[in-house]
Amino acid sequence: MYFVIDQNPNGTFQFFIKSADHETIAMSKAFDTKHDVQRAVSIIMNGHLSPESHIEDLV
């Protein structure tokens, strides 16, 4: 799994989570700056999620 950071035509940034075979697993919301998106990716990679983080099972 790896992350790809991209800039949208409107100037915002987002990241994609890709599998080892380069399939897109997920994509983020739009961020205003590249720094903001890099910070979000860093938090995910380091596993420093907030205490409020949880899984919602809708099934």
C-alpha positions as CSV (number, residue, x, y, z in Angstrom):
1,M,0.0,0.0,0.0
2,Y,1.2,3.5,-0.8
3,F,0.0,7.1,-1.0
4,V,-0.2,9.4,-4.0
5,I,-0.6,13.1,-3.5
6,D,-2.2,15.0,-6.4
7,Q,-3.3,18.6,-7.1
8,N,-6.7,19.1,-8.6
9,P,-7.3,21.5,-11.5
10,N,-9.0,23.9,-9.0
11,G,-5.8,24.1,-7.0
12,T,-6.8,21.9,-4.0
13,F,-4.9,18.7,-3.1
14,Q,-6.0,15.2,-2.3
15,F,-4.4,11.8,-1.7
16,F,-5.1,8.4,-3.0
17,I,-4.3,5.1,-1.2
18,K,-3.1,2.6,-3.7
19,S,-2.7,-1.2,-3.3
20,A,0.5,-3.0,-4.3
21,D,-0.9,-3.6,-7.7
22,H,-1.6,0.1,-8.1
23,E,-5.4,-0.1,-7.7
24,T,-7.0,2.9,-5.9
25,I,-8.3,1.7,-2.6
26,A,-9.5,5.1,-1.3
27,M,-9.2,8.8,-1.9
28,S,-9.3,11.7,0.5
29,K,-11.4,14.8,0.7
30,A,-9.9,18.0,-0.9
31,F,-7.3,19.9,1.2
32,D,-6.4,23.6,0.7
33,T,-2.6,23.1,0.8
34,K,-0.1,20.4,0.0
35,H,1.2,20.8,3.6
36,D,-2.3,19.9,5.0
37,V,-2.5,16.7,2.8
38,Q,1.0,15.7,3.8
39,R,0.2,16.1,7.4
40,A,-2.9,13.9,7.0
41,V,-0.9,11.2,5.2
42,S,1.7,11.4,7.9
43,I,-0.9,10.9,10.7
44,I,-2.3,7.9,8.9
45,M,1.1,6.3,8.3
46,N,2.2,6.8,11.9
47,G,-1.1,5.5,13.3
48,H,-1.7,8.5,15.4
49,L,-5.4,8.5,15.1
50,S,-7.5,10.4,17.6
51,P,-9.1,8.6,20.6
52,E,-12.5,9.3,18.9
53,S,-11.5,7.1,15.9
54,H,-13.6,4.1,15.5
55,I,-15.1,1.8,12.9
56,E,-18.8,2.2,12.1
57,D,-20.3,-1.1,11.1
58,L,-23.4,-0.4,9.0
59,V,-24.3,-4.0,8.4
